[in-house]
Amino acid sequence: MINPLKPVKSLKVTFLSTLIVTIFSFQSFVAQERPNIIIMMTDDQGYGDIGAHGNPYLKTPHMESIGKQGIEMTHFFSYPNCSASRAALLTGRYPYRTGVTAVTQVDHFMNTSETTIAEVLSDNGYRTGIFGKWHLGDNTPMRPIDQGFQETLVHKGGGIGQAAGPAGNTYFDPVLEHNGTSKTYKGYCDDIFTEAALDFMSKKEGKPFFTYLATNLPHFPLQVPERRAEPFRKMGLHEDNALTYGMIDNIDYNVGRVLDKLKALGIEDNTIVIFLSDNGPRHRRTKNDSYPGRWVANLRGTKTSVYDAGIRVPFYVKWPSKIKADKQTSNMGAIIDIFPTLLDAAQIEAPKNIHIDGESLLPLWTKNKSDNLKERDFVVQMHYGPTPFKYMHFSLRTPKYKLVSPHNFPHGIVHQPTDFELKNVLKNLELYNVEKDPSERINIAKNNPDIVDEMLSRYENWFDEVTEERDAKGIQKIYLGTKTQPHVTLSRFDWGGPRVISRFDYGGPRVVEDNQLGFWGVKTEAGTYKVSFDLPEIASDCVAHLKYNKLHISQPIKAGQKQVVFKNVEFPAEEGNFHAYIKIDRLPVGPHFVDVKKMD
């Protein structure tokens, strides 16, 4: 006898199977309908380093084509230095909240508790990759591979050839970090990063991608293939400008390669492409440091300055299926806006447990609506050292006015100013009507004390809020002995401590050998370690020391010795300051690198 219930059961199974397939098909459809995202960020390319911005020497057709196919935001603002801008872009938050104040010696460490755009997109079905410059910490838990990027090809520190290592690295045939492993690559760095990004974009995995192509050009050192620089030499330009413009020409070539790849893959229409720079050009740092002839589009200041040449950057965006072509807007946008805008575009809800400082630009881009942008502040402050000081070297910008606390040497703001200094700073605040005076030449502060006072109060409230959040977290520790990175290289680039900070001060004549000692704030997993020092030049016999909390061991060194190794060192599970130094006479000196490897 046939069971009459059996066909019903089969129907249920069939229905459930169909429902499951439908759900997964819908999820896959939604994932593929979400836009691909490409952010191309250059390093130290000023607003004037664009052909269409009046530069008499440069042609940048590929960069400009993004705006012609979409929108150019002519008043887009970033931070005056590398790490702060990158932290702001990735988190949508003011850099002080994230732990970032400057670019080296712990000042660039972004707290691991921060949620990056890569983490959010990765959690929502995106493939995520970074190619180029990270500059927010080289070791666990601060690497890009720890912060949401699934594919990473980056250089260490703030630039190739810097103290983060490896020693002797250049823009040609560089040693780079691929998914946490050091490898040597053949070719020119910008081309290598672009090629890796193109390969990443070309993979067909049924998921949208987020590609962060953050070239290290045209940052110092000025290294570029001769064929790029030679045309600018023939124009009679200063050599530094010829090399810089040659590097920008190389960037433009690779921007063109990215755009061509989108067309070849047939995904151009549903891909958001953003092009911008991290800060203004380094054409001078102080009154005595400049090279002639760099076009800055009549803007005041330079990299590290809170005047507009330091923070107003090129910005182009296109999304052919959503943004009408060849539009230009003077609405003020800021680098903290990119995070909420991209989540808005991908229809992904922002995490509820974090405070986002930026505003979505999507209504402006797609519907020409800017109500949320009309009355807004964007605050910039820049200094060196891990401690921010109120009133020192900041600007508060609105669409109409800009309040400025200028400083000619922000690298020297490393100690708490005296009350006398602070009173002098407050007496000399500057106010500009940037709608009428974009070059910031006419200081109207004395004629508008009410505006100055009101804007200053808003700055004070901002400073108290963002620094309180940062101070509660403290400086991010480097993790030693983790499963994800059992072998860590500590460099002078990541040093902390008072002797390191004092190297930026005004005090006496500066020489290369000044302030050759720091320490690393670390958190260790319990276990047995091998610790190796890569030594500076040793002219006489001396002693190497390793100190970490209660542990203090030493070893004799012979003149000319290049390395010293401490074997079978037992570290407990704890936090503290990791000291490695050589005692020559009485003043300790640090090694160039310290390799710390967990053996068990």
C-alpha positions, 0 to 999 in steps of 0.5 A: 500500500502506498503511503499517502504522506510520502509525496507530501514529504517529497514536496516539502524537501523539494520546496526547502531545497528550492528555497535554500537555492533561491536564498543563496542565489539571491545573496550571490546576486546581491553580492555581485550587484554591489559595486566594485571599489577602487581607491587610488591614493598617491603620496605627497601629490599636491592640488597643483600637481594636476595638469588641469589645475594650471600646472604649466609642465604636467599632463595628467590625462588619465587622472583627469579622465576619472573626473570627466567620466564622473565628478571632480570635488575641487575642495576636498581636504585631507590631513597634512601627513601620511599616516593621519590621512590613511587612518582617516580614510580607512576608519571615517574617524579623526586620526586622534581617535585612532591613536595616530598623531604623526608618521614615525616612532609610535606616532603612526600606530593605529589602534587595533580596536579600530574598524576599517573599511576593509574589515566591514567590506570583507565581512559583507562578501567583498574581496579586499586587497591593498597594494603599496603604502600602509604606514599604520604599523608593520607588526601584529596586530597593526598590519593590513592583513590584521585589519581586514585586507585579504591580499596585501603587497606593501612596503614597510614604514613610511617609505621604501628606504626608510629605517623600517627596513630592510637596509638599502631598499630602493624603488627599483627591485624592492623588497616588499611584504606579500601577505606578511612575508618579505620578498624581492620583486623585479621592476619599479615599485609603482609598476609592481604595485599596479600589476599586483592590483590588476591581477587581484581585480582580474580574479573571477570569484563571484564577489565584488572587490575592494582594491586600495592602490596606495602608491608611494609616489611621488614621496621622497626619495626621488627615484624614477626611471630616467625616461620619465624624468628626462622630458621635464629636464629638457623643459629646464626644470629644477632637478627635484621637480623633474624627478617629481613630475616624472614620478607623477607621470608614471602614476598617470600611466598606471592609472590608465592601466587600471581604467583600461583593465576595468573596460577589458573585464567588462565591469566599468559601469558598476565600479566606483573609482576614486583618485586622491592624494594623502596630503599636499606637496613637499616643496618646503618644510620650513622657510629655509627648505624649498626647491624652486618652480613647483606649481602649487595652484596659488595655495599657501603652505606645504606638506605638514602645513594646515594651510590649504596647500598642505591639506587640499588635495586632488579628488576625482570619482566615477561610477558610470551606472550611478554618477552623471559624467563631467560634473564639478562641485565646490562642496567641501568634502573630507577624507573622513567622508570616504568610509561612510560614503562607500558603505552607503554606496554598497548598502551596508550598514555601518557598525553601531558600536563606533563613532563615525565622524565623516558624512556620506557624499553619495547624495551629492554624487548621485542626486546633487543633494548636499544638505548634510554638507552645508554647515560642517566643520573639518578640523586638522591638527598636526605635530610630532610626538605621541601627545597632542597639545591643545591650540598648537598648529591646527585649523578649523574649516567650514565652507566659508571660514577657516580658523588657523593656528600656524606653526613654522616647524610642527616637527618641533611641537613635542613638549607641553607649551608654557602658558606664555607660549599658549597665550601668544598662540591665541593672540595670533590666531588667523581667520580667512574667508576662504570663499573670497580668499582661497590663497589665505592672504588676508587675515580678518581675525582682528575685525571678526573676534566673535567668529574667531571666538565661536570657532575656537570654542568648537575646536576646543570641544573637538580636541577634548572629545577626540583626545579623551578617546585616544588617551583611554586606549593608550599607544598600541602595543606590538605583539611578540610570539603570536601564531600569526607572526611568530617572527617579528623584526623591530626597527628604529622606525617604531621606537618610543621614548624621550630620547626619540621624541627629543630629536624633533626639538629645536635644541642645538645643532642636529647631527645624524648620530643624535638620539640613537636610543628608544624602546618598543612597547610590546605584549608577549606570549609566554615561551622561549625566544631567540633575539638577535641584534643587527648592530651599528658600527662598533669601534671598540669592545662593549656590552649588549643588553636586553631588558624586559620588565624583570628580565635583564641579560647581557653579552660582550661584543667585540669591535667590528661585530655585526650581530649578537644573538641571545638564545633560549630567552624565556619571556612571560605572558605580559606587557612592558617596554622592550629595551635593546641597546649597546653600552659604549662608555656610559651612553647606551646606543640602540641596534638598527634592527632586533629580530624576535623569534618564538621558538616553541 
